[in-house]
């Protein structure tokens, strides 16, 4: 029998949360900076993030490489900081562990995640390029024997692969599947997932999170309705598990709260939100380096965090992974153009507190 999430955790996830995809803090020698990683966790938690995702693209897939071996240390430090905060404030914060690689490696990772108290495994299929749908579904089913699973449609520009509507229909037959992060940065791919959920009959069981950093508000406010054999079914995306929400997190929490209040009210969508959607997408294009196929996405997020004093630098485990030409200028532009999207004041007021150990 597949493990089930804690009912309290499941209820939180189903309501919809801000879940930052945590970056990796490194020192000037590209060694893991435990202190800065803890500071980063404290920022997210005090900003109101409802969950934490560690070990995904922004934590860098390279943490699993032999000779680097940071998977356990990083997941452990993040989980420790979350548990400490949760215990102090009596609030449960779901932990999501990013799982990558072929099945033997992935199973070793998910065992570590379970030992460290993570609630869900979110499974990247980057290493399954050219594989049959059935092979990938079997892979996820094996992981689901150890931890409840989130499916993950990762942007092809950062290593993801195309996943068909057929794949999602097969995946939705797995009882271990409790959620899906939809992040192909593509309307067609997004609809493939949503239609599969509607047709599967599991729209009330499998919670949907946007990972489409280029269309966050659009995803959150849209009722996606599909004709199925049982009649029209409407599915909604309830929260966000996003790299964009790894910075300016306080504003992300405020945004999602506003979306939930609006969705519960039944009122017409405020036109201002459409303007805000354009602003967020423009900001994301700069931070994620859309002009260069997202080559500078991790350094871009790190640059925002560095500028706020949360990170010491923008270094990654790959020496050639740097800001793209002109990216810093674009980041400066959007920060000046949309100061209401930033949470600089919040960070300034709390940074000294987060640095105390």
N, C-alpha and C positions, 0 to 999 in steps of 0.2 A: 504493500500500500504506500502511495506517495505521501511524503510529509506535507502537512498543511500549515499555513501561516497562523500565527497567534491571532485569534479573532479580533483583538483590539488593534493589532497592526493592520489586519485586512480592512477593518472599518476605516482607518485613517487613509490608507492607500485608495480605497474606493471613493472617499469623499473628494480626493484630489489635492495634491500637495505640490509645493515648490521643492524639487529635489535637484540641487546642484550636482553636476558631474565634476567632482573635485580634481583640481590640478595637482601636480606633484611639486613639492617645495625642495629645491636643491641649493647647496651652498656654492661658493665661487669655484670649487673644485669638482662640481657636478656630483657631489655626494649627498645622500638623503639628509635633509635638514629637518630633523624631528621637531625642533622648537617652532620653526615657521609653519610646519604642517599643523601643529596644534593651534597656533594662532589663527590659521585659516579656518579650522573647524569651529573655533570659538566665534569667529565672525559670522559664519553661516548660521550657527545656532541662535545667536543673539539677534540676527537679522530676521529670524522667524522661519527659516527653512524647516519644512516638516519632515524631511527625510534626507539621507545622504547616500550618494552613489560613489563608490571608490573602485578603481581598477579598470575604468573604461578608457576611451581615447584620450581624454584630457589628463588622466593619471599616467598615461603613456603605456602602450602595450609592451614596451621594452623592459618594464619592471620584472617581467617573467624570465628574461634571458639568463642562461647560465653565466656566472661571473658578475652579474648585476644582482640577481636574487633579492629583489625588493618587494616581491608580492606580499609575503607574510608581514614583514616589518611595517609597510605602509598601511595595509588593511588593519593591522593590530593597533597602531597609533591612532588612526582615525576612529576606530570602534571604541577605543579606550576613552577618548575625549568626548565622544557622543554619550557613552554610558555615564561618565562623570557628570555631564551637564544634565542628562535626563534624571539621574538620581537626585540631584540638587533641586531641580524644579518640578519633579514628579510628573514629567511629561515623557511619553514614549516617542522615540524617533526611529522610524524604520530604516534599516541598513540594507543597501543593495550592493552586491559584489559583482563587478564585471568579470566575466569568464571568457577566455579566448583560447584558441588553439584547437588541435584535433582532440579526439575523445580521451586518450590516455592523459594528456596534459591537462585538459579541461577538468577531468574528474579529480585530479590531484588538487587543482585550484579550488574546486567547490568543496572538497573535504576541509581544506584550510579555512575557507569562508564560514563553513558551518561551525568549526571549532571556535572561531572568533566571535560567534554570535550574530552573524549576518542573517537577515530574514529572507532575502530573495537572491537568486542568481539571475543576472541579465546576460544573455548569451550572444556573443558576437560570432558570426559565421564567416569571418574574413578568410580563414584557412580552408574553406570548402568551395573555392572557386571551381566550377565545372562539375560539382557533385550532383547526384540525383536528389530530388526533393525528399525521397524516402530516407536516404542516408542522413540528411541533415535533421530530419524529424526524429530519427532513431537516436542521433547524437544528443538532441535536447531531451528526449525521454530518459536517457541514461542519467543526465544531470538532474532531472526532475525526481529521481529516486533519492537524491541527497538533500536538495533544497527546492522549495517552490520556485517557479521559473517565470521570468519576464522574457517574452520574445523581443527581438531587436532588429529593426530594419535600419541598418547603418548606411549613411551617405557613401556612395561609391567613390567620391573624391578623396575620402580619408581611409579607404581600404574595404569598404563594404561591397557586397555583391547584389546583383539583381535577384529579388525574391518574388516569385509569381503569386498570383491569386491562388493558384492550385496549392502552392507550398503552404500558404496561410490556412487554407481550408483543412489540409492534412494536420497542420500543427494544432489547430483548434479542437481536434479530436482528442488531444492529450489532456487528461485530468490535471496534470501537474502545471499546466499553463494558467497563470492567474492574471497576467497583464501583458501588454505590448507597448514598447516604446517605438513610435513611428517617426523615423528620421531619414527618409530617402532624399529630402529636399526636392521633392518632385510630386506634383499633384496627382499624376497617374498612379505612381507607386503608393501614395497615401490612400487613394481611393481603393486600390487593390486590397489593402489591409482592411479598411473599414467595411467594404462590401463583404469580405469573407466573414468578418465578425457578425454582421447583420444576418447573413445567410446561415451561419452555423447554429443559430439558436442560443448562443452563449453571450449575447450582448449584456445581460444582467450579471454575468459571472466574471467576465474578463475585462478588467479596467484598462482604459486607453490613456496613454500619455504622449504628448507631443515631444518630439526631439527635433522638429523642423524649426531651427532657429531663425530661418528666413520668413516664417509665417506664423509666429507664435499666437498673436491675437486672433487671426483668422481661424486657426485650428480650434482655439478654445471657445469661440462664440458660435461656431457653425453647427446647426443640427444636420447631420448627414443621414438622409433618408433614402432607403433602397427598397425596391419591390422584391419580395421574397415569396417562396411557395406558401408561406403562412400570412401573407399580406405585408403592408408597408412596415418597415422596422427603422427606427431612428436611433442612431448611436451618437454619443457625445464623447469628446476628449476631455477628461476631467482635470488633468494636471500637466505639469511639465517636468521632464528629466532632461536638463539642457546644459550644454556648455556655456551658452549665453548667460544663463542664470548662475554661473560660477563667479560672475562679477556683477556689481550693482544688485546684489541679492535682496536687499531691503526693498527696493522698488519692485522687484519681481513678486515678492510676497504681497505687497499692497495691490499690485495688478490682479493677481489671482483672487484675492479676497473680493475685489470689486466685481470680477467676472462671476464668482459664485453668488454674490448678492443679486446681481442682475439676472442670472439664470433662474434663481429662486423667485424673483419678483414677477416674471412674465411680462415685463415692460419692453417696449421697442429698444433696439440696440442704439445707444447714443452715437451719433455721427462722429463725435470727437474720437471715439475709439478707432475708427478707420484711419483718421489722421495719425493717431498714436502708433498704429500698426506700421505705417510707412516710416515713421521716425525710428522705430525699433529695428526694422529691416535695414534701413540705411546705416544705423549704428553697427548692426551685426555684420554688414558687408565689410566695414572697415576693420572691426575687431577680428573677424574670421578670415580676412584676406580673400574674399570671394574673387577679386580680380586676378588672383594667381592660383585658382583652383584650391583654395584653403590651405596653401602651403604654410602660411603664417598663423594658422588658427590658434595653436597652443601658445606661441609667443605673444600673440595679440591679447588673449585673455590675461596672460601673465603680466603683460605691460600695464594693463589697467590695475591689477592687484599690486604691482610694484610701485606704481605712481601713488597709490593710496598708503603705502607703507606696510602692506600685508605680506608681500614677498620681498626678498632681498634683491632679486634679479629676475630675469626672464629666461634663464638657462633651461634647457631640456637635456635629456640623456643622449641626444644626437647633436654633435657639435655643429652640423650644417643646418640645423633647424633654427632659423632666426627670423626676425621681422623682414618682410619682403620689401623691395625697393618702393618707397613712397608710402608704405603702410603706416609708419609713425605719423606722417603728415595727415593721413586720413583719420587716424585715431584722434589726433588733436582737433581736427575739424569737427568730428561728430560730438566730441566732449563739449566744445564751445557752442555748437549749434543746439544741443539738447541737454542742457545742464539738469533739467528736471528728470532725466532718465538715470542720472548718477546718484550714488548715495555717499558722496565724499564727506558731507557734514556728519553723517552717522558714524562713519569710520573714524573721523578725527576725534569725535567725542569719546570713543570707546577703545581706541587703539592701545593706549597705555594700560588699560585694565586687561586687555587680552594678552599683553606681553608679560604680565606678572606670573611668575612660577614659584 
